[in-house]
Amino acid sequence: MILCVACEFKLKKGEDESQAPLMEVVRYDRLEYRYLTTGDFSALQEMNTEYPIETRTLIEDVLKIGSATDPEINTRLLKLFQDTTAQMMISDVEAMYANMDDLNKELNVAFTKLKKWFPDMELPQIYGQLSSLDESIVVGNQTVGISLDKYLGEDYPLYLKHYPPAQRKQMRKDMILPDALSFFLMSQYPLQNFETRPQLERDLHMGKVQWIVNQALARHVFQSKFVNTVDIYMKSHASMSYEELLRMADFTAFKVK
């Protein structure tokens, strides 16, 4: 199953291993921008040589326009973004996300907490991409891909034409990390036999994930009766680790109100 993220982390000069690693969103989207707006062949080469997994995922799993090895796939990719609306949108992405320092800072803080709560968790790589309004978050192969063109703000003109108000509320910059963390945790701790589970158990499992994301971000991003149920449960089970919470297979202990 594919869900995508690409990150890079390193220690600042002079820091020791006791300090949190710095995670940064890799700007794969900028290579896409160069190729899709100018046809820059060097950008395409870098996409294929430096980011082969991200490029294959984009073409085959997100855009679904064919095989990454198809001799005509590069032309097909370029044509997909050539209309005026698409060109304006990808330019708006590059303008809005010219600087991602604030996002990188919050990303670093959140994953530092997750690493403390889940010591054996392998940190993912996180990257930005342009997806022609397809999947918001793609996770797979220890990567998380963020489709920045899905986070231009709930009042973005193109969204007003094609998305209902409830969905547009999720298409804001401040929802990037909540979405990325949620999908990543779901990929690390999937609910077994998800398709055959009762809807209540599916909702409670998502409530667990969203409750943990709220803790990692230190804000109540996700609010629902299922998140509230998990909150009540954890207040009376303070010794339970977050990993134990996500691995719990018995949902009868949760009393949904």
C-alpha positions in Angstrom: 0.0 0.0 0.0 1.3 3.4 -0.9 1.2 6.5 1.4 4.2 8.9 0.6 6.7 11.3 2.7 10.3 12.4 2.1 12.3 14.1 4.8 15.9 14.9 5.6 17.3 15.2 9.1 20.6 16.2 10.4 22.3 17.7 13.4 23.2 21.3 13.4 26.9 22.1 13.6 27.9 21.9 17.2 25.0 19.9 18.4 25.4 16.5 20.0 23.3 13.4 19.7 21.2 14.3 22.8 19.6 17.1 20.9 16.7 16.6 18.5 17.5 16.0 14.8 16.4 18.7 12.4 13.9 17.4 9.9 13.2 19.4 6.8 10.7 18.9 4.0 12.6 18.0 0.9 11.6 20.4 -2.0 11.0 17.8 -4.7 8.1 20.1 -5.8 10.7 22.7 -6.9 12.2 20.3 -9.4 8.6 19.6 -10.7 8.0 23.3 -10.9 11.1 23.9 -13.1 10.2 21.0 -15.4 6.5 21.7 -15.6 6.9 25.5 -16.2 9.9 25.6 -18.4 10.5 22.1 -19.7 13.9 22.2 -18.0 15.4 18.8 -18.9 18.0 19.0 -16.1 15.2 19.2 -13.6 13.6 16.1 -15.0 17.0 14.3 -14.9 17.4 15.2 -11.3 13.8 14.0 -10.5 14.7 10.6 -12.0 18.2 10.2 -10.7 18.0 11.8 -7.2 14.3 11.0 -6.4 13.4 7.8 -8.3 11.0 6.5 -5.7 9.2 9.8 -5.4 9.0 10.1 -9.2 7.7 6.6 -9.7 5.1 7.1 -6.9 4.0 10.4 -8.4 3.5 8.9 -11.9 2.2 5.5 -11.1 0.3 5.8 -7.8 -0.7 9.5 -7.5 -1.3 10.7 -11.0 -1.9 7.2 -12.4 -0.8 8.2 -15.9 1.2 5.1 -16.8 4.5 3.3 -16.1 7.5 5.4 -15.1 9.5 3.4 -17.6 7.2 4.3 -20.6 9.3 6.2 -23.2 6.5 8.7 -23.5 5.8 9.2 -19.8 7.8 12.5 -19.5 5.8 14.1 -22.3 2.6 12.9 -20.8 3.6 14.3 -17.4 4.4 17.7 -18.9 1.2 17.9 -20.9 -0.9 17.2 -17.8 0.1 20.5 -16.2 0.1 22.7 -19.3 -3.3 24.3 -19.2 -3.5 27.9 -17.7 -5.3 26.8 -14.5 -2.6 24.2 -13.7 0.2 26.6 -14.4 -1.3 29.3 -12.2 -1.9 26.8 -9.4 1.7 25.5 -9.4 3.0 29.0 -9.4 0.8 29.8 -6.5 2.2 26.9 -4.6 5.8 28.0 -5.2 4.8 31.5 -4.0 2.9 30.4 -0.9 5.6 27.9 0.1 8.7 29.9 -0.8 9.7 29.6 2.8 8.8 26.5 5.0 10.9 27.3 8.1 7.8 27.5 10.3 6.5 24.1 9.0 9.9 22.5 9.4 10.2 23.8 13.0 6.8 22.3 13.9 7.7 19.1 12.1 10.9 18.7 14.0 9.1 19.2 17.4 6.4 16.8 16.5 8.7 14.0 15.4 11.0 14.5 18.4 8.0 13.7 20.5 7.0 10.7 18.4 10.5 9.3 18.6 10.3 9.6 22.4 7.0 7.8 22.5 7.9 5.2 19.8 11.6 4.6 20.3 11.8 1.9 17.7 10.1 4.0 15.0 12.2 4.7 12.0 11.9 8.4 11.0 10.5 8.9 7.5 11.7 11.2 4.8 9.2 13.9 4.0 8.9 15.8 0.7 6.7 18.3 -1.0 5.2 17.6 -4.4 2.8 18.9 -7.0 0.0 16.3 -7.7 -2.5 18.0 -9.9 -5.0 17.9 -7.0 -4.8 14.2 -6.4 -3.9 12.6 -3.1 -3.1 15.1 -0.3 -0.7 12.8 1.5 1.1 9.7 0.1 2.9 7.3 2.4 5.1 4.4 1.5 8.7 3.1 1.7 9.4 5.2 4.8 8.5 8.3 3.0 5.7 10.9 3.3 4.8 13.0 0.3 2.8 16.2 0.8 0.8 17.5 -2.2 1.2 21.2 -1.6 -1.3 22.0 -4.3 -4.0 20.6 -1.9 -3.1 23.1 0.8 -3.5 26.5 -0.7 -6.3 27.6 1.7 -10.0 27.1 2.0 -10.8 30.2 0.0 -8.5 29.4 -2.9 -10.6 30.3 -6.0 -10.1 26.9 -7.7 -11.2 25.1 -4.5 -14.3 27.2 -4.3 -15.4 25.8 -7.7 -14.7 22.1 -7.0 -14.8 21.3 -3.3 -17.6 21.5 -0.7 -17.0 23.8 2.4 -16.3 20.9 4.8 -13.5 19.6 2.6 -12.1 23.0 1.9 -11.6 23.5 5.7 -9.0 20.7 5.5 -7.1 22.3 2.6 -5.2 24.8 4.7 -1.5 25.1 5.5 -2.1 24.4 9.2 -3.5 20.9 8.2 -0.4 19.7 6.5 1.3 18.3 9.6 -1.8 16.9 11.2 -2.6 15.0 7.9 1.0 13.9 7.4 1.4 12.6 11.0 -2.0 10.8 10.9 -1.3 9.0 7.7 2.2 8.1 8.8 1.0 6.7 12.1 -1.8 4.8 10.3 0.9 3.2 8.1 3.0 2.2 11.1 0.1 0.9 13.2 -2.6 -0.3 10.8 -5.8 -1.7 12.1 -5.7 -5.4 11.3 -8.5 -6.7 9.1 -9.6 -3.1 8.6 -12.1 -3.9 5.8 -14.0 -6.5 7.9 -13.9 -4.5 11.1 -17.1 -2.8 12.4 -17.3 0.9 11.6 -17.1 1.7 15.3 -13.7 0.0 15.6 -12.4 1.8 12.6 -13.5 5.1 14.0 -12.0 4.4 17.3 -8.6 3.4 15.8 -8.6 6.6 13.9 -9.5 8.4 17.1 -6.5 6.9 18.8 -4.2 8.1 16.0 -5.7 11.6 16.0 -5.5 11.9 19.7 -1.8 11.1 19.6 -1.3 13.7 16.8 -3.1 16.3 19.0 -0.5 15.5 21.7 2.4 15.7 19.3 1.3 19.1 17.9 0.1 20.4 21.3 -3.1 21.6 19.9 -6.6 20.2 19.5 -6.6 19.8 15.7 -8.8 16.8 15.6 -12.1 17.0 17.6 -14.7 14.2 17.5 -16.5 11.9 19.9 -14.0 9.2 19.2 -11.0 11.5 20.0 -12.8 12.5 23.2 -13.4 8.9 24.1 -9.7 8.1 23.8 -8.9 11.2 25.8 -11.1 10.1 28.7 -9.7 6.6 28.5 -6.0 7.8 28.6 -6.7 10.1 31.6 -7.7 7.0 33.6 -4.8 4.9 32.2 -1.9 7.2 32.6 0.6 4.4 32.7 -0.3 3.1 29.3 2.2 3.9 26.5 1.1 5.4 23.2 2.4 2.3 21.5 0.3 0.1 23.7 -2.7 2.3 22.9 -2.3 1.8 19.2 -1.7 -1.9 19.5 -4.9 -2.5 21.6 -7.1 -5.0 19.7 -9.9 -4.9 22.2 -12.2 -1.9 21.7 -14.8 -2.8 24.4 -12.9 -0.8 27.0 -13.8 2.4 25.1 -17.2 3.9 26.0 -18.3 6.1 23.1 -20.8 8.8 24.2 
